[in-house]
Amino acid sequence: MRYTATLLAVTAMAGTTTLAHAETWDMPMAYPASNYHTENGELFAQCVADATENSLEIITHANGSLFAGNDIKRAVQTGQAPIGERLISAHANENPLFGIDSVPFLATSFEDSDRLWAVAEDTINSVLEDQNLVYIYSVPWPPQGLYVNKEVDSVEDLSGIKFRAYNAATSRIAELAGMVPVQIEAAELSHALATGVADAFISSGSTGVDSKVWESLTHFYDVRAWLPRNVVFANKDAFEALDADTQQAILDCGAEAGAEGTAKAAELTAGYLETLAENGMEVGDPSDQLREEFAGFGETMTEEWIEAAGEDGQAIIEAYRAE
């Protein structure tokens, strides 16, 4: 497979390859160069270069260096960047449908995440198209766990803690648990933890390793809350200005990137938790009480999401549960 075959070459040459090309697209990304989402974006870019015989070069910009994470989607919509990657649930305030992947305890495994996205994808694509965006691919994060600076046996133990929020779902969990939500982007997380701006958050093992959270926090509870997705989208005007063969090359490479990135996320999940433990964190399952209390939040938030998302949201949930 062309996409997979480029892995070693892209890893070795990331950021240094210069191609003969007719057009260059800058691709802002929010996460570090070492993160698998960013590495996957590099592979996608190489795939497009190969497929178009270097007539289109996509240059990735890691860690919010071109646009901050919360600015990437707007930058692509308005044509400041022709393509970019964004945690789509961070924009659930624009449209609740963007939060389908982050409804707590609705889809808690890679298999369930893929099933949920499969029934939601056409609807999400339609919303993006109305915003001058073309969906290219998406890749999930590993299941989300609870990072905290103390032992936690119940929701009561979380009361008053400053909790890093990055989308509507995490803000709502903070509210339900009596925590204090603080909006913090991934690139700012390490500093926020080190300075006490936040004392807890829910995220994947990948984020914990990227941010070396063991330098500030002590416990990780594998609550497997949800698997949020990063979505890559292109500016519709820029995409439609390309010839049909180039458009198809981007979509084909995107399909491969989605599959390869998902497989990589599943492969890395256990290793991330091992790394947290090796660096001194207490890593384990939540207590039965905490699990039950979080599951109750999930039921509440699923119903709230359906109400906010309307008929389209109801149809997605019904289709997912019917499978």
N, C-alpha and C positions, 0 to 999 in steps of 0.2 A: 504494500500500500504506500502510495507516494507520501502521504502525511506522516505515517509512522517512520518511514525510512529516513526522513530528514532529522529525526530527534537528536542524534549525536552531533550532527553538523551544526544544527541551530544552537544547541547548548554550548558548543565550543566557540561559536562565532557571534553569539547574541550581542547586538549593539555595535558590531564592527563590520558587518557585511555591507559592501557597497555594490549595488547592482546597476547595470545599464538599464535605463527605464525611460518611459515617456511621461509618466505621471507618478507623483508621490502622495500618499495619504498618511497623515499623522494620526496615531491611534492612542489617545489618552487612556490610562488604566490607573486604578486607585491603589494597587497593592504592590509590595516590594518585588524587585526583579527576581528574587528567589522563590516567590510564591508560585504554586503550580498553575494558578489562573494566568499569571503573567507569562510563565514559560509556555503555557498552552497558546497564548496569544502570539508568541513568537513563532511557534510551529504553524499556526494558522497563516501568519504573514508570509512565511517561507513557502507554504503550500500555494498561496495565491501567486507569488512571484514565479514559482515553477510552472504553474498552470497557464499563466499569461505570458510565458517566455520573457519575464522581466518588464513587461509593458506597464505593470502596476506594482509599485513598491509600497508596502505598508510598514511604517516605522512605529514601533511601540514605545510609549513613554510611561515608565513605571512610577509607582508610589506617589501619584498625584503631582508629578513634576511639571506637567503641561497644564492641566486643570485639576483643581481639587476634586475629590470624589463627588461631592454634592453639586459640582458645577458641570460634570461631564455630560450628563444627558442634555442639559440646556445648550451646551456648546455644540453638540452634534445636531440638535434640532435646528439651531439657527445658522448652521454652516460654518461656525468657527473651527470645527474639526469635522472631517468627512466620515469618521467612524470612531467608535469608542465602546468601552465596557463599563457597565454600572450594575451595582446591586439593585435589582429592580424593585424590591420591596421598600427601598428607601424613598420611593415616590408614590407610596400608597396614599399619601395625602392629596395627590393630584387625581388619582382614580383608585378606588379600593381594589379593583381587579389586579393591580400591580402587587398587592399583598397576598395573593393566593398561596404562594409558596411559603409564607411565614405565619400561617394560621397555626398556633401551637397544637401539637399532638394530633394533627390531622394526617400528615404523612411523615413518618418517623424513620423510614429506611430508604436506601437508594432505590429499591424496587418501587416502593409506594410513591416516592418523589417523582420518578419517571412516569408512573401511571397518572398522577395528578397533573403533571405538566402536559402530558399527551392530550388530556381532555380540555385543558385550559388554553393550549397554545394558539389555536385559531382565533380565539377571542382576544387574547393578548396582542397578537399580530395586528388585528383590526384596530385596536386602540392605538398602538404605536404608529400605524400608517396614518391615522387621523392627526398625529402629532408630527408629521413629516419625517418619519423614521421607518426604516426597513429592518425587520428582524433578521439576524444572521445566524446566531446560535446562542445556546445557554449552557452553563455548567453549574451543577450544585456544589455547595460547600458540604463538608462532612456534617453529620448530625450535631446540633447545637447543645452544648453543656453549660453548666453554671460555674463560673469562676468567682471565688469570694475569698475574703481575707480572714475567715474564721470557720470553725465547724458549724454546720447548719443541719438541724434535724427537722425543722418545720418552717413554714412561712413566717411564723411569729419571729423566728431568729433573724429574719431579713428586714424587719421593720426599721425604718429610718436610714438604712444604708444608701449611700450615693451610688446609683446604678447607671452604668453607661448604656444609653439608648442610641440606636442608629436607624430605627424605623418606627412606624406606628405601633407595630406589634410589641416591640420591646418597651416602648413607653407605656403601653396599656398593662403589660405584665408588672412593670414597676408600680403602677397605680394600684392594681389589684393586690399586690403583695405589701403595700405600704412603704415601698422604697421611694427614693428621690431620683427621678430620671434626669440624666445630664447628657445632652447631645454631643457625641464625640465621634469623629471620623476615624477610620482604621489607622491612618498615617499619624494621628495625634494620640493614639491609645497609650503607648508606652509612657509618654510624658505625663499624661493625665493620671495614670496609675502611680507613677513615681512621686508626683506632687500631691497626691491625695484628692484630686478632683473627682475621682471615682474609686470605689472600693469593691465593686462587683460588676459583672456583666455576663450575658449569655452569648456565646459564640462558639465557633468550631475549635477543634484542636489545632488546626492550621493557624488560626489567628493567634492562639496562645503561644505557639512556637515562634511565629514571626515576631511577636512583640516581647518575647522572653518574660512572660508574665510572672514566672517564678521569682523574679527580682522584687516583686511587689505583693503578690498574692500567695496564698498557702494551699487552697483547696480547689479541686475540680470535681464536680458531680456530673456524671454522664446521664443527664436527664433526657437526652435525645429528643429535644423539643420540636425541631423542624429542620429542614434542609433548604435554606434560602439559596437563590440562584443569582449568579452574575449573568447578565444578558449583554451580548454584543449586538449593536445596531449601527446602521449606516444612515447618513443624511439622505433622504429620499431623492432630493434634487441631484445630489452628487452621484448617487447610484444610478439613477435613470439617465444620466449624461454619458454613462459608459456604454460601450457596444454590448450586444447580447451575449457574446461569448465570454466577455470579462465578467458580466453580471453572473452568469451561470457558474463561472469558476469560483467566484466569491461564495455563492450559495453552496456549491459542492464542497468546498474546503470548510465552510462553516458546519455542514452536516458532519464531516469527519472530526472537526474540532470538538463539537458537542459530545460525540461518542467517546473520543479519546480522553477528553477532559473529565468526563464522568467516571470512566474506568480508572483514571489516575486518582481521583478523589477517593474512590472506594479502596484502592490499593494503599493509600497513604494514611487512612483513618487510624488504624491501630498503632502505627508508628508514631503518630503525633502524640497519642496518649502515653506511649512508652517514654517519649522524650520529656514530657511534663514530669512524669514520675522520676526519671533519671536525674532531673534537676531539682528534686526535693519536694515537689508538690504531692499532696495527698490526693490520689486519683481513685475514684470508686463510684459505685452506684448510689443514688439518693436513698434515703430512708423510705419506708413504705408510706409514712405520713406525708413526707414532702412530695413523693410521686403522686399520691392521691390528690393532694391540694393543687399541684400543678395541672393534673388532668382535669380538675374542676375548672381551672382557669381556661383550659383549652375548650371545654364545652361552652363556656360563656362566650369566649371570643369567636368561636365558630358561628354561633347564632348572631353575634353582633356583626361579623363580617358579611354574612348572608343578607342581613338587613341593609347594610351599607351598600353592598354590591348589586342588590336588586335582582331582577330576573336572570341576568347573565350569571351572576354568582350562584344563585339557586340551581341553575342548570348545570353548572360545573360540579358542584357538590353532589348533586343527584347522580350525574354520570359517573363520577369517581366512586361513589359508594355502591353503584350498581354493578361495577366490574368484578 
